[in-house]
Amino acid sequence: MAHALPTSPRPPIAGIEEPWPLVMGIINVTPDSFHDGGRRLNSKAAIENGRSMAAAGAAILDIGGESTRPGADEVSEQDELARIIPVIEALAADGHVVSVDTRNAAVMTKAVAAGARMINDVTALRHDPRSLATAAALNVPVILMHSRGTPANMQTLTKYDDVVAEVLEALGARIAACNDAGIDRRQLIVDPGLGFAKTGMQSALVLGNMKAFQALNCPILIGASRKSFIGDLTGADRSEDRLPGSLAAALWAAQQGAAIVRVHDVPETVQALAIFRSLCYKETKNQEAE
């Protein structure tokens, strides 16, 4: 029997009252991101892409100017800002909910000043020693993602005794650090970091045991879109061939109660979730009638 979506009240995220999971569209203003690097390196292309994603149903637009794929090089703060600020300003001015994908505190500050309403940090506010205080002062929702090391070395840091338990423990510690820094727990979203310092099978274990992360009492974001672990499990070596696996992961995440799914392919994901919701709604109504 199919599983109905949970029906308990869901708190709004960044003021968004839509049903979970919200779809977050990925806009990488970078030359070297693993799937779409270089496609939207100029502001005009990135802005047009964001508008298209919003029109297709993305509730949040996540804008990043530094690739965090395995092996990626760091970029300067000036380059990161030059890539993302015009895009954030334009899309925020349109009224869209914009998230900034950055691990640098100064970029967080300037992005929020430009109109970003969320922070998405792949290091869970660990990379920059100023990030905890900065996030507390900015008082916007923060996505804490589990990772180890840096993009340059993270895939050498995949030794776990129990990957689910250790990721859960690490995220719990970051929540505690945020609380100690004065960040309201209600502003926190957790992301188990599929593909970051995890093998393909470890990522599958984390995703398969996603409900364990509900113990953290924070909304959960799942970012599986086009990632290499899908290729590891299916033999789809190119990111261009991983849309079916990405949709399967998004539907699984929805079934498990994800708050946000972060995706490259907004129209396809929105359509898949619409069918999933309609089937769950039908099942719930049938159960109520019995």
ABEGO torsion letter per residue (X at the ends): XBBBBBABBBBBBGGBABBOBBBBBBBBBBAABAAABGAAABAAAAAAAAAAAAAAGBABBBBBABBABBGBBBBBAAAAAAAAAAAAAAAAAAGBBBBBBBABAAAAAAAAAAGBABBBBAAGGAABAAAAAAAAAAGBBBBBBBBBEBAAAAAABABBABAAAAAAAAAAAAAAAAAAAGBBAAABBBBAGBGBGBBAAAAAAAAAAAAAAAAAGBBBBBBABGBAAAAAAAGBABAAAAAAAAAAAAAAAAAAGBABBBBABAAAAAAAAAAAAAAAAAAAAAAAAX
